[in-house]
Amino acid sequence: MVDCDCLPACPFFNDKMKNMPSMAGMMKKRYCQDDYMSCARHIVKVAIGGDKVPIDLYPGQNERVSKIIGSA
């Protein structure tokens, strides 16, 4: 599968997880390289725009997506 186009500029991975390199690596592999369409951050970005993605939204927090999109 193709890497997510958001990966190079994703503030979550480029800033928030710098102190957890192994966890960041696992999440990048799963969500950014294997199945980025299931990443909560990517879903919100596509639906309502990158500026609406909460900085604290983890890629696996899909339960928050509908609330975020609904409040936009």
MOVENGI-V273065 format. One record per helix or strand. SS is the DSSP state (H for helix, E for strand). FROM is the first residue (numbers start at 1). LEN is the number of residues. If there is no record, write none. Layout:
{{SS	FROM	LEN} {SS	FROM	LEN}}
//
This chain:
{{H	7	3} {H	11	6} {H	21	14} {H	36	3} {H	40	9} {H	50	3} {H	62	9}}
//
